[in-house]
Amino acid sequence: SSTIDQVKILLQVNSLGRLIGFEVIGNVDKGLKERIDYVLRKLPDCKPVPGFDKYGLETFELIIQK
């Protein structure tokens, strides 16, 4: 995983702002995927943007670079 410069992750967030799933795009080893899973579980719930009460099921792209 030290040779990877960039990791793209698709995050699925439900209408309550909770992370319900993720998908790593590209080839990563099992250890890196487990570390990403641990970090994502520690993230706080998402909050709606001011002006919106709530949103439905959304998918966000997260890019992590060195």
C-alpha positions in Angstrom: 0.0 0.0 0.0 3.0 2.3 0.2 3.2 2.4 -3.6 -0.4 3.8 -4.0 -0.5 7.5 -4.6 -4.3 7.9 -4.7 -7.4 6.0 -3.5 -10.9 6.7 -4.7 -13.8 5.6 -2.5 -17.6 5.8 -3.2 -19.5 6.4 0.0 -23.2 5.7 0.3 -25.0 7.9 2.8 -28.7 7.3 3.8 -31.4 9.9 4.4 -30.4 10.2 8.1 -26.8 11.1 7.2 -25.3 7.8 8.2 -22.7 6.0 6.2 -24.3 2.7 5.0 -21.6 1.4 2.7 -18.5 2.1 0.7 -16.7 0.8 -2.3 -13.0 1.2 -3.0 -12.3 1.9 -6.7 -9.1 0.4 -7.9 -6.8 -2.3 -6.6 -5.9 -2.1 -3.0 -4.7 -4.8 -0.6 -6.7 -6.3 2.2 -4.9 -4.4 4.9 -5.5 -1.0 3.3 -9.1 -1.7 2.8 -9.4 -2.7 6.5 -7.7 0.5 7.6 -10.0 2.6 5.4 -13.0 0.7 6.8 -11.9 1.6 10.4 -11.4 5.3 9.6 -14.8 5.5 7.8 -16.6 4.0 10.8 -15.1 6.7 13.0 -16.5 9.5 10.9 -19.4 11.5 12.3 -22.8 11.5 10.6 -23.3 13.8 7.7 -25.3 17.0 8.1 -27.5 18.5 5.4 -26.3 21.7 3.7 -27.9 24.9 5.0 -31.2 25.4 3.2 -32.0 21.8 2.9 -33.9 19.9 5.6 -32.6 16.4 4.5 -31.5 14.5 1.5 -32.3 11.0 0.2 -29.8 8.2 -0.4 -26.7 9.9 -1.8 -23.3 8.6 -3.1 -20.2 10.7 -2.6 -16.7 10.2 -4.0 -13.9 10.5 -1.6 -10.3 10.9 -3.0 -7.4 10.4 -0.7 -4.0 11.4 -2.1 -0.4 11.4 -0.7 
